[in-house]
Amino acid sequence: MTAWTSDELNRIATADELEMAPRRGDGTLRGPVPIWVVRDGDDLYVRSFRGTDGGWWRTARTSHQGHIRSGGVDRDVTIEEVTGSEINDRIDTAYRTKYGRYRGAYVDPMVAARSTTLRLTPR
């Protein structure tokens, strides 16, 4: 499994958004959607603002593959669901810390969307 470089992690983690284009069942990419991304250690995580109703999230959850662009990084990724409460607690904190300036109207739905947490790993 490929790992993120320190430069990639830093560039993506400091960018406000990430463009996510999950791969469909027929192998084509959905149109990219801007989403928030957070870092925990050497891993990157995303969640669906619309929870399980998010179209990009449903496609990503099914295919486990996609393409991202953020901070000048352009990579194919493997997408893995994350369910552990300890890691989700850390991701909640990361969302509050990174995006707290947007206040509760935007941050609260991201924290509430724990069931949509996905880890992005470069391919």
Secondary structure, 3 states (H helix, E strand, C coil): CCCCCHHHHHHHHHCCCEEEEEECCCCCECCCEEECEEEECCEEEECCCCHHHCHHHHHHHHHCEEEEEECCEEEEEEEEECCCHHHHHHHHHHHHHHHHHHCHHHHHHHHHCHHHCEEEEEC
